[in-house]
Amino acid sequence: MKPVKTAEEVCKEVSTDLEDAARSLARRFIHPEQFRAMVENIERQTLKRHGFTVSSSISESDTVHFTLRYADTNEICASMDIDPETGRLIRREGCS
């Protein structure tokens, strides 16, 4: 029997998946809004299935900010900023 994963372990897994999806789409010469929408749409169903929600916004400098939350408590699991042009990612808070 597999051991039950903690909320923190699940958070780390899904936030890493979100990061991977974002990095794979970065540097594709698309507008930040297209980048934001593509990443969010790709990940939304997977995250929902694991009990998370994702929201995103774009800063004045075209950096895309993603926030991953536990669906039941709305508590932040992870938050990250991604430059869609370079793929540079900065984790702002949450599990590491």
C-alpha positions as CSV (number, residue, x, y, z in Angstrom):
1,M,0.0,0.0,0.0
2,K,1.3,3.4,-1.0
3,P,1.8,5.9,1.9
4,V,-0.6,8.8,1.8
5,K,1.1,12.1,0.7
6,T,0.9,15.1,2.8
7,A,-0.7,18.3,1.6
8,E,2.8,19.9,1.3
9,E,4.0,17.0,-0.8
10,V,1.1,17.3,-3.2
11,C,1.5,21.1,-3.3
12,K,5.2,20.6,-4.3
13,E,4.3,18.2,-7.1
14,V,1.5,20.3,-8.6
15,S,3.5,23.5,-8.3
16,T,6.4,21.8,-10.1
17,D,4.1,20.7,-12.8
18,L,2.8,24.2,-13.2
19,E,6.4,25.5,-13.4
20,D,7.3,22.9,-16.0
21,A,4.3,23.8,-18.2
22,A,5.1,27.5,-18.0
23,R,8.8,27.0,-18.8
24,S,7.9,24.7,-21.7
25,L,5.8,27.5,-23.2
26,A,8.2,30.4,-22.5
27,R,10.4,31.8,-25.2
28,R,7.9,31.0,-27.9
29,F,7.5,34.6,-28.9
30,I,3.9,34.8,-27.9
31,H,2.2,37.8,-26.2
32,P,2.2,37.6,-22.3
33,E,-1.6,37.4,-22.3
34,Q,-1.5,34.4,-24.7
35,F,1.2,32.8,-22.5
36,R,-0.8,33.4,-19.3
37,A,-4.0,31.9,-20.8
38,M,-2.3,28.9,-22.3
39,V,-0.6,27.9,-19.1
40,E,-3.7,28.4,-17.0
41,N,-5.9,26.5,-19.4
42,I,-3.4,23.6,-19.7
43,E,-3.1,23.2,-16.0
44,R,-6.6,24.1,-14.8
45,Q,-8.2,20.6,-15.0
46,T,-5.2,18.8,-13.5
47,L,-5.0,21.2,-10.6
48,K,-8.7,21.0,-10.0
49,R,-8.5,17.2,-9.9
50,H,-5.8,17.5,-7.2
51,G,-7.8,20.0,-5.1
52,F,-6.1,23.2,-6.3
53,T,-7.0,26.4,-8.2
54,V,-4.8,28.7,-10.2
55,S,-5.1,32.4,-10.9
56,S,-2.8,34.6,-12.9
57,S,-2.2,38.2,-13.8
58,I,0.3,40.2,-15.9
59,S,2.5,43.0,-14.5
60,E,3.3,46.2,-16.3
61,S,6.7,44.7,-17.2
62,D,4.9,41.7,-18.9
63,T,5.9,39.3,-16.2
64,V,3.1,36.7,-15.6
65,H,2.3,36.0,-12.0
66,F,0.6,32.6,-11.1
67,T,-0.9,31.8,-7.7
68,L,-1.7,28.2,-6.8
69,R,-4.2,27.8,-4.0
70,Y,-5.8,24.9,-2.1
71,A,-9.4,24.8,-3.3
72,D,-10.9,24.0,0.0
73,T,-9.2,26.7,2.1
74,N,-8.1,29.2,-0.5
75,E,-4.7,29.2,1.2
76,I,-1.7,29.8,-1.0
77,C,0.2,26.7,-2.0
78,A,2.7,28.5,-4.3
79,S,3.2,31.7,-6.1
80,M,5.6,32.4,-9.0
81,D,6.5,35.0,-11.5
82,I,7.6,34.0,-15.0
83,D,9.0,36.1,-17.8
84,P,7.4,34.6,-20.9
85,E,10.1,35.9,-23.1
86,T,13.1,34.4,-21.2
87,G,11.5,31.6,-19.2
88,R,13.1,33.1,-16.0
89,L,11.0,31.9,-13.0
90,I,11.0,33.3,-9.5
91,R,9.1,31.4,-6.8
92,R,7.6,34.0,-4.5
93,E,6.1,31.9,-1.8
94,G,4.9,28.5,-0.9
95,C,6.5,25.1,-0.9
96,S,10.0,24.9,-2.3
